[in-house]
């Protein structure tokens, strides 16, 4: 079955720098979503990009999708200490089944 | 507005004891409901999902079961817990409608430790 794989597994940056994390998947998708999880908490939806979109912005977040490479990237610009969290991509597998598969996550640490 | 509740927040249980985790959603009708488990520092593993009352799909064959006795209630159970059942259990809901995104909304989670 499809499994999102995030890269890198962990990332440590200074406050104010940009953070980029990547997600790869294996089969066709209708959309791809990114979520954030603060330590010990539930996940929070950040952004959804549809398969016919190539780029989407939301505040300091920028998501790109390359369906030919079956990959997506999440860019957080001007990072803040509050952005410290784990970030996951998720896809519906198979499309139209309501069944979602989450990736392994990228643990981001933003140093003040 | 919609809210999702999970309880208990933490649970410590001996091996072989039963388990019952409850999840309820308010403010929406006919949601899709999900149970996930997350091992420490790892990703989410889909355990069960339900698209309606009495409709439960199991993703991982194990000693856990799920039930949906009411439209907005989802229960995760076990008759006998194993050490490997320890983890962070997350309930989530989503609603699919025409033109709507398939966003999942997560509860606060239950941290289960089996000793």
Interface residues (C-beta under 8 A of the other chain):
Chain A: X30 X31 X33 X35 X40 X41 X42 X43 X44 X45 X48 X88 X90 X92 X98 X99 X100 X101 X102 X103 X104 X105 X107
Chain B: X32 X34 X36 X41 X42 X43 X44 X46 X49 X51 X57 X59 X88 X90 X92 X94 X96 X101 X102 X103 X104 X105 X106 X107 X108 X109 X111
